[in-house]
Amino acid sequence: MMEAGVHFGHGTRKWNPRMSPYISAKCKGIHIINLTRTASFLS
């Protein structure tokens, strides 16, 4: 997913509380999505 350049995160103001298990960090006002956990749920 990282090689394909998929969506890595979104602004902290536009977040949904149900996404909290998928968020791994917060950097400069952006929530960074945990791609490893997301990939496991997609497969």
Distance bins in CASP14 RR format, pairs under 12 A and 6 or more apart:
PFRMAT RR
TARGET T0000
AUTHOR 0000-0000-0000
RMODE 2
METHOD distances of the structure
MODEL  1
1 7 0 0 0 0 1 0 0 0 0 0 0
1 8 0 0 0 0 1 0 0 0 0 0 0
1 9 0 0 0 0 0 1 0 0 0 0 0
1 33 0 0 0 0 1 0 0 0 0 0 0
1 34 0 0 0 0 0 1 0 0 0 0 0
1 35 1 0 1 0 0 0 0 0 0 0 0
1 36 0 0 0 0 1 0 0 0 0 0 0
1 37 0 0 0 0 0 1 0 0 0 0 0
1 38 1 0 0 1 0 0 0 0 0 0 0
1 39 1 0 1 0 0 0 0 0 0 0 0
1 40 0 0 0 0 0 1 0 0 0 0 0
1 41 0 0 0 0 0 1 0 0 0 0 0
1 42 0 0 0 0 1 0 0 0 0 0 0
1 43 0 0 0 0 0 1 0 0 0 0 0
2 8 1 0 0 1 0 0 0 0 0 0 0
2 32 0 0 0 0 0 1 0 0 0 0 0
2 33 0 0 0 0 0 1 0 0 0 0 0
2 34 0 0 0 0 0 1 0 0 0 0 0
2 35 1 0 0 1 0 0 0 0 0 0 0
2 36 0 0 0 0 1 0 0 0 0 0 0
2 38 0 0 0 0 0 1 0 0 0 0 0
2 39 0 0 0 0 1 0 0 0 0 0 0
3 35 0 0 0 0 0 1 0 0 0 0 0
4 35 0 0 0 0 0 1 0 0 0 0 0
4 39 0 0 0 0 0 1 0 0 0 0 0
5 33 0 0 0 0 0 1 0 0 0 0 0
5 35 0 0 0 0 1 0 0 0 0 0 0
6 33 0 0 0 0 1 0 0 0 0 0 0
6 35 1 0 0 1 0 0 0 0 0 0 0
6 38 0 0 0 0 1 0 0 0 0 0 0
6 39 0 0 0 0 1 0 0 0 0 0 0
6 42 0 0 0 0 0 1 0 0 0 0 0
7 22 0 0 0 0 0 1 0 0 0 0 0
7 30 0 0 0 0 0 1 0 0 0 0 0
7 31 0 0 0 0 0 1 0 0 0 0 0
7 32 0 0 0 0 0 1 0 0 0 0 0
7 33 1 0 0 1 0 0 0 0 0 0 0
7 35 0 0 0 0 1 0 0 0 0 0 0
7 38 0 0 0 0 1 0 0 0 0 0 0
8 22 0 0 0 0 0 1 0 0 0 0 0
8 23 0 0 0 0 0 1 0 0 0 0 0
8 24 0 0 0 0 0 1 0 0 0 0 0
8 25 0 0 0 0 0 1 0 0 0 0 0
8 27 0 0 0 0 0 1 0 0 0 0 0
8 30 0 0 0 0 1 0 0 0 0 0 0
8 31 0 0 0 0 1 0 0 0 0 0 0
8 32 1 0 0 1 0 0 0 0 0 0 0
8 33 1 0 0 1 0 0 0 0 0 0 0
8 34 0 0 0 0 0 1 0 0 0 0 0
8 35 1 0 0 1 0 0 0 0 0 0 0
8 38 0 0 0 0 0 1 0 0 0 0 0
9 15 0 0 0 0 1 0 0 0 0 0 0
9 19 0 0 0 0 1 0 0 0 0 0 0
9 22 0 0 0 0 1 0 0 0 0 0 0
9 23 0 0 0 0 1 0 0 0 0 0 0
9 24 0 0 0 0 1 0 0 0 0 0 0
9 25 0 0 0 0 1 0 0 0 0 0 0
9 26 0 0 0 0 0 1 0 0 0 0 0
9 27 0 0 0 0 1 0 0 0 0 0 0
9 28 0 0 0 0 0 1 0 0 0 0 0
9 29 0 0 0 0 0 1 0 0 0 0 0
9 30 1 0 1 0 0 0 0 0 0 0 0
9 31 1 0 1 0 0 0 0 0 0 0 0
9 32 1 0 1 0 0 0 0 0 0 0 0
9 33 1 0 1 0 0 0 0 0 0 0 0
9 34 0 0 0 0 0 1 0 0 0 0 0
9 35 0 0 0 0 1 0 0 0 0 0 0
9 38 0 0 0 0 0 1 0 0 0 0 0
10 16 0 0 0 0 1 0 0 0 0 0 0
10 19 0 0 0 0 1 0 0 0 0 0 0
10 22 0 0 0 0 0 1 0 0 0 0 0
10 23 0 0 0 0 1 0 0 0 0 0 0
10 26 0 0 0 0 0 1 0 0 0 0 0
10 27 0 0 0 0 0 1 0 0 0 0 0
10 29 0 0 0 0 1 0 0 0 0 0 0
10 30 1 0 0 1 0 0 0 0 0 0 0
10 31 1 0 1 0 0 0 0 0 0 0 0
10 32 0 0 0 0 1 0 0 0 0 0 0
10 33 1 0 0 1 0 0 0 0 0 0 0
11 19 0 0 0 0 0 1 0 0 0 0 0
11 23 0 0 0 0 0 1 0 0 0 0 0
11 26 0 0 0 0 1 0 0 0 0 0 0
11 27 0 0 0 0 0 1 0 0 0 0 0
11 28 0 0 0 0 1 0 0 0 0 0 0
11 29 1 0 1 0 0 0 0 0 0 0 0
11 30 1 0 1 0 0 0 0 0 0 0 0
11 31 1 0 0 1 0 0 0 0 0 0 0
11 32 0 0 0 0 0 1 0 0 0 0 0
11 33 0 0 0 0 0 1 0 0 0 0 0
12 19 0 0 0 0 0 1 0 0 0 0 0
12 20 0 0 0 0 0 1 0 0 0 0 0
12 23 0 0 0 0 1 0 0 0 0 0 0
12 25 0 0 0 0 0 1 0 0 0 0 0
12 26 1 0 0 1 0 0 0 0 0 0 0
12 27 0 0 0 0 1 0 0 0 0 0 0
12 28 0 0 0 0 1 0 0 0 0 0 0
12 29 1 0 1 0 0 0 0 0 0 0 0
12 30 1 0 0 1 0 0 0 0 0 0 0
12 31 1 0 1 0 0 0 0 0 0 0 0
12 32 0 0 0 0 0 1 0 0 0 0 0
13 26 0 0 0 0 0 1 0 0 0 0 0
13 29 0 0 0 0 1 0 0 0 0 0 0
13 30 0 0 0 0 0 1 0 0 0 0 0
13 31 0 0 0 0 1 0 0 0 0 0 0
14 29 0 0 0 0 0 1 0 0 0 0 0
14 30 0 0 0 0 0 1 0 0 0 0 0
14 31 0 0 0 0 1 0 0 0 0 0 0
15 22 0 0 0 0 0 1 0 0 0 0 0
15 23 1 0 0 1 0 0 0 0 0 0 0
15 26 0 0 0 0 1 0 0 0 0 0 0
15 29 0 0 0 0 0 1 0 0 0 0 0
15 30 0 0 0 0 0 1 0 0 0 0 0
15 31 1 0 1 0 0 0 0 0 0 0 0
15 32 0 0 0 0 0 1 0 0 0 0 0
15 33 0 0 0 0 0 1 0 0 0 0 0
16 22 0 0 0 0 0 1 0 0 0 0 0
16 23 0 0 0 0 0 1 0 0 0 0 0
16 31 0 0 0 0 0 1 0 0 0 0 0
17 23 0 0 0 0 0 1 0 0 0 0 0
17 31 0 0 0 0 0 1 0 0 0 0 0
19 31 1 0 0 1 0 0 0 0 0 0 0
19 32 0 0 0 0 0 1 0 0 0 0 0
19 33 1 0 0 1 0 0 0 0 0 0 0
19 34 0 0 0 0 0 1 0 0 0 0 0
19 37 0 0 0 0 0 1 0 0 0 0 0
19 38 0 0 0 0 1 0 0 0 0 0 0
19 41 0 0 0 0 0 1 0 0 0 0 0
20 26 0 0 0 0 0 1 0 0 0 0 0
20 31 0 0 0 0 1 0 0 0 0 0 0
20 33 0 0 0 0 0 1 0 0 0 0 0
20 34 0 0 0 0 0 1 0 0 0 0 0
20 37 0 0 0 0 0 1 0 0 0 0 0
21 31 0 0 0 0 0 1 0 0 0 0 0
21 33 0 0 0 0 0 1 0 0 0 0 0
21 34 0 0 0 0 1 0 0 0 0 0 0
21 37 1 0 0 1 0 0 0 0 0 0 0
21 38 0 0 0 0 1 0 0 0 0 0 0
21 40 0 0 0 0 0 1 0 0 0 0 0
21 41 0 0 0 0 1 0 0 0 0 0 0
22 31 0 0 0 0 1 0 0 0 0 0 0
22 32 0 0 0 0 1 0 0 0 0 0 0
22 33 1 0 1 0 0 0 0 0 0 0 0
22 34 1 0 1 0 0 0 0 0 0 0 0
22 35 0 0 0 0 1 0 0 0 0 0 0
22 36 0 0 0 0 0 1 0 0 0 0 0
22 37 1 0 1 0 0 0 0 0 0 0 0
22 38 1 0 1 0 0 0 0 0 0 0 0
22 39 0 0 0 0 0 1 0 0 0 0 0
22 40 0 0 0 0 0 1 0 0 0 0 0
22 41 0 0 0 0 1 0 0 0 0 0 0
22 42 0 0 0 0 0 1 0 0 0 0 0
23 29 0 0 0 0 0 1 0 0 0 0 0
23 30 0 0 0 0 0 1 0 0 0 0 0
23 31 1 0 1 0 0 0 0 0 0 0 0
23 32 1 0 0 1 0 0 0 0 0 0 0
23 33 1 0 0 1 0 0 0 0 0 0 0
23 34 1 0 0 1 0 0 0 0 0 0 0
23 35 0 0 0 0 0 1 0 0 0 0 0
23 37 0 0 0 0 1 0 0 0 0 0 0
23 38 0 0 0 0 0 1 0 0 0 0 0
24 30 0 0 0 0 0 1 0 0 0 0 0
24 31 0 0 0 0 1 0 0 0 0 0 0
24 32 1 0 1 0 0 0 0 0 0 0 0
24 33 1 0 0 1 0 0 0 0 0 0 0
24 34 1 1 0 0 0 0 0 0 0 0 0
24 35 0 0 0 0 1 0 0 0 0 0 0
24 36 0 0 0 0 1 0 0 0 0 0 0
24 37 1 0 0 1 0 0 0 0 0 0 0
24 38 0 0 0 0 1 0 0 0 0 0 0
25 31 1 0 0 1 0 0 0 0 0 0 0
25 32 1 0 1 0 0 0 0 0 0 0 0
25 33 0 0 0 0 1 0 0 0 0 0 0
25 34 0 0 0 0 1 0 0 0 0 0 0
25 35 0 0 0 0 0 1 0 0 0 0 0
26 32 1 0 0 1 0 0 0 0 0 0 0
26 33 0 0 0 0 0 1 0 0 0 0 0
27 33 0 0 0 0 0 1 0 0 0 0 0
32 38 0 0 0 0 0 1 0 0 0 0 0
33 39 0 0 0 0 0 1 0 0 0 0 0
33 41 0 0 0 0 0 1 0 0 0 0 0
34 40 0 0 0 0 1 0 0 0 0 0 0
34 41 0 0 0 0 0 1 0 0 0 0 0
35 41 0 0 0 0 0 1 0 0 0 0 0
35 42 0 0 0 0 0 1 0 0 0 0 0
36 42 0 0 0 0 0 1 0 0 0 0 0
36 43 0 0 0 0 0 1 0 0 0 0 0
37 43 0 0 0 0 0 1 0 0 0 0 0
END
